[in-house]
Amino acid sequence: MKVQLSVSQFTVLVISFSLGSSVLILPAILTKISKNDAWITMLIGIGISVLLVYLYNQIATISPRQTLVDIHELVLGKWIGKAFTIVYMYSIFIIILGNLEVLVFFLNTHILIETPSEALFIISIGVALYGLRKGLEVIARGYEIFLPLIILMSFLFLILLLKEIKLDNIQPLLTEGVLPIIVSLYSSINFPYSEMLLFLMILPYVNNFNKGKKYFYVAVIIAGIFTVIIILMNILVLSWEVVSRNVYPTYTLGKKISIAEFFERLEVLIALVWVICIMFKIIIAIYAFLTSLSKLFECENYQPFLLPFGLIVYVYAIAHTEEVTKVQEDLVFHWPFLSTITLIIMPLIVLIVSKIRKVRS
């Protein structure tokens, strides 16, 4: 399937993926470890994310018009390359399942309380597969419309919350030293920044490859700054204690908005914004998985795999549904270990081997 994306479309896809589930649940994860310094953790994380994007761009440069899966085989040979791809696909599958579980649990506990989780899984997976059937270009064009509205609405909410800010909530800084920041930084690097490796399945289809690489940095920095602001506002308004105890603190933050005791309950709009963001993240992750699968089996496109994949994901999600607090624990303790190996160390091995063998295409 021929895909052609503009630089702006690629940029909004990276931003949407970076924000995804992190805006709603990352503040709670980081404040559990680094408390009121969580925003500093995320600020440092932006710098490390730039280094990761540099690594991924270097890998993409090995063969600019080939995906990561193609580069695996080009650099490592057919069988070792396929082995790397299978491990890489396993990580993507975990990303898909984790985000689906977070989305369904949120909808089931805050928005559609009486709706069975099975029905929500079917709807979520169905929407993702329908979008992918239309193609990545259609999805990217849709998000070009949504993203400016989402950012504008988010900043409007932040402005309305300014009167609720309590500066005492971020003081004093570094009360427990830098160790908690270093520990929580490990989590923030692996969620969501190491996941940016998925975009090496999309970058070859950007019509201006070199410009696409530059805007890869821009998109990650924009998403990082936005996340820092969200975490900082959560702490300033709610306090780190409340944020760390809350599963979805950003949603709770929306409940604080009140204009003349008339214009209230805006958390529903925050929920809508977040659901759109996480659905795009799930769609992009499924696209990366299915594109990898089609290349693994040397098929022309991923379309034949859509329905079987949807059924497998549904059955697996129902069988392994966990409480969102367990998902948060996995993001802190288990996912960083897996993603460090599959999304950082393995790409680094590919780059080093390509330098030694002087592989170029």
N, C-alpha and C positions, 0 to 999 in steps of 0.2 A: 504493500500500500504506500503510495507516494504521499509524503507529508512535507509541507513547506510552511515554516513559521517565520514571521517577522521578528525583529529584535525586540520590539515592544511587547509582542505576544509572549515571547520567551521570558522577558523580564517579569510580567505580571504572573506567569505561572510559577516562577521561583518565589516571588513574594507571597503568593497565596499558599504555596506548599510550606514555606517557612513559618507562616503564622498558624495555619491549620489548627491542630489541637493544642499547640503550645500556649496560645493566648489565654485559653480558659483554664488549663490545669497546671501549666508550668509555674505560675506564682506560688501555688501551694507546695509544689515539690521543692523549689529552691528555698522558700522561707522555713521549711522544716529543718534545713541544714544550716543555712547562713543567716537566718532570722531577718533582722531589718537591713542587713547588708546584701540581700538577694539581688537588688538592682545593680550593685557593684559587680557581682558575679556575672550578670548578663552583659554588662558593659565590657568587661574583659573578654567575655565570650565572643563578642563581635570581632575583636582583633584576631582571635584564634580561628574564627569562621573564615576570615580572609585567607589565612594560611591554608586551610582545608580546600578552599575554592582554588587557590593557586596550585595545589597538588592535583586536583581534578582537572583543571585546565591543562596542566602539563601532560596528563594522560591522554586527554582529548586531542592534543596536538600531535601525538604519535601518528594518528591517522584521522585527519579532520572530518572526513566524510563517512567514518565508520563508528558504530556504537561501541559501548564498553565491552559487550559480548564478543563483537568482532575483534576488538583489540586484545582481549584475553587469548584468543586462538592465534592471532598474529604474533604476539610476543612470546607466549608460553608453549605454543604447539597445540595441536588439535585436542588431545585427550586431557592434558593438564588444564588447558584453557576451558574445556567443558566442565571439568571438576570445579574450577574457580567460579564458573557461571552458576552451577547448581547451588553452591554455598551462598553466593550472592543472592540468588532467587529465594533461598530460604529466609534471608534477612528481610527481603521485600515482603514476603508472605506474613512475617511477624508484624511488620509495620501496618499492613492492610488489616489484619485481625485486631491489633491493638486499637487502631483508630475507629474501626467499626464498633468495637465493644464500648469505647468511651462515648461515641455518638449515641448508640442505642440506650446505654444506661442513662445518659443525660436526658434524652427525650422521654424515657420511661419514668423518670423521677421528678421532672420539672414541667414538662409540656404536655405530653400525651400519657398521663398517669394510668389510665384504665386500659390502654392499648397493650396487647401481649407483645413481649419482646420479639417473638418469632415473626410477627407481622412487620415490626419495625426493621428487622434484619432483611426481610424480603423486599421492603420498599427501598431501603438504602442501597442494597446490592443491585436491585432493578434499575434505580436511577443511574448508578455508576455505569452499569453495562449498556444502558440506552445511550448515555453520553458517549461512550467509547465506540458504539456502533456507528454513531454519526461522525466520529473522527476527532483527533486531537486538535485540528485546526478550528473546528466548530466550538469546542470547549474553550480554547484560547480566546477566540473572538467574543464568546459570551462573558468571559471573565474580564476582558478589556472594558466591558460596560459596567460590570459589577464592582470592580476594585475601586475606582474613584469614588463611587457612592459609599462603599464600605468605609474607606478612609475618612471621607468627609463626615459621615455619621459618627464614626468613632471619636474624632476630634471634637465634634459637637457635644458628645456625652462627656468628654473630659473637661471641656469648658464649663459645663453645667455642674460638674463636681468640684470645681475650684473652691467654692465656699465651704466645702466639707473637709478640706485639707487641715491636718494637724501636724505641724512640723516636728513636734515632740516625738512622733511615731518613728522617725528615722534616726533619732538621737539616743545614745551616743553611737558613733560609728566605730566599727572594729572592736567591739567590747570583748570578743573572745579571740581576737587576733586574726591572722590571715588563714589559719588552717581550715575553718568551716567554708571559707570562700573557695579555697583550692579543691576541697571535696565536692562542693556543689558545682564547681566549674566543670568537673569531670562529667557530671550528669548533663549540664547544659550543652557541652560540646557534642555529646552523643545524641541528644534530643533537643533541637532538631538538626543541628548543623552537619553531622556526619551523614545524615540522610540525603544531603544534597548530591551525593554520588549518583542518585537515580537520574539526575539530569544529563548524565553522559549517554543516556538512551534517547535524549531529545536534542541535545546541542548540535549533533551532525545535521539536523534538519532545519536549522536556522539559516535563512537566506544569506546572512553576512556572518560567517563563522567567527572572524576576528573581533568584530563588534559585539557579537553574542558573548564571547569570553569576557570582554570588558564589562558588559552589563550584568554578567553573572555576579561580579563583585558588588556592583551598585545595588542589585536587588537584595542580596544577602545583608548588606549594610542597612538599607532602608527597613527591611523586616526586623533586623536586630534592634535598631533605634526605637521602632514602634513597640517592640516587646519590652524594652527597658522602660519606656514611658508607662506602659500598662502595669508592669510590676511595681514601679515607683508609686503610681496612683493607688494601687491596691494597698500598699503599706501605709501611705500618707493618710488615706481615708479610713481604712478598716483597722490598721495596726497589724504587725506581723503575726501576733498571736492568733488573731481571728483568721487571717489569710491561711496560716499553716493548718488550722483545724478544719477549714472549709474545703470541700471537694472541688467546687467550682467558684472560687472567690470572685472572678471577674463578673460572673452572673449576679452574685450577691452585691457587688459594687453598683450595678445598675439599679438596685432597689433603693439606693441612697438618693437618687435623682428625684427632686420634688420642686415644682415651680408653682408657687402660690397655693400649695396644697390642692392643686387641680390637675396639673400635668404630671402624672405619676405612672408607676408600673412600666417604665421603659426597659426593664430587663428583658421583656419579650423581644424587643427589637435587637438587643444585644445577642439574644439566643439565635435570632434569625441570621444575623451577620456571621456568627460563629458556625452555625450549621452549614451555611454556604461555603465558608472557608474550609471546614474539615471535609466536606463532600468533594471539593476540588482536590484536596490532598489524597483522599482515597482513590479518586479517579486516576490521578497521575501515578500513584503507586501501582494500581492494577495495570495501567498502560505499560509501565516499566517491566512488570512481571510477565505479562502476556507477550510483549515484544521480545523479551529474553527467551521465553519458551518457544516462540515461533522460530527464532534464529537457532535455538538448540536443536530443533527438529528439521531445520532447513526448509521451513514453509515460507511462502511469499508474504503472508500477513497473519495477524492474530485473530481475525474475525471468527474462524471455525472453533476457536478455543473459548469464546465468550460464554456461551451457555454452560458447557461442562464446568468451567472454572467457577461460575456463579453458584452452581449446585454444590460443588465441593466446599467453597467458602461458607455457604449457608450451613451445611451439615456440620462442618468443623466449628463454626462460630457458636451454634446451638449447643454442641457437645462440650465446648470449653468455655462457656460464658462465665466470667468472673466478676466479682464486685469491682467497682472502679478503684477502690482503695488498694485492691490487690494489683490492679494494672499500674497504679502509681508506684507501688513497691517494686514491681518489675522494672519500671523506668529508672528507678534509683539504683537498684542492686544487680539486676540481671541483664537488662538491655545494654547498659554501657559496656559490659564485658564482651557481649556478642558483637555489638556494632564496632567496637574498637578493632576486633579481629577482622571482621568482614568488610567494613566500610572505611577503615583507615590503614591497617597493617597490610591487608591484601592488595589494595591499590598501590601502596608504597612499594610492595614487592614487584608489581607489574612495571612500575616506573623504573625501578633500579635495574631490573632485567632488560628492559628496553634500552637503557643507557649502555649497559654492558655489551649487549648484542648489536647496538646501534641500529635498532629496528625503526624504519620509517616507511610510510606508504603514501 
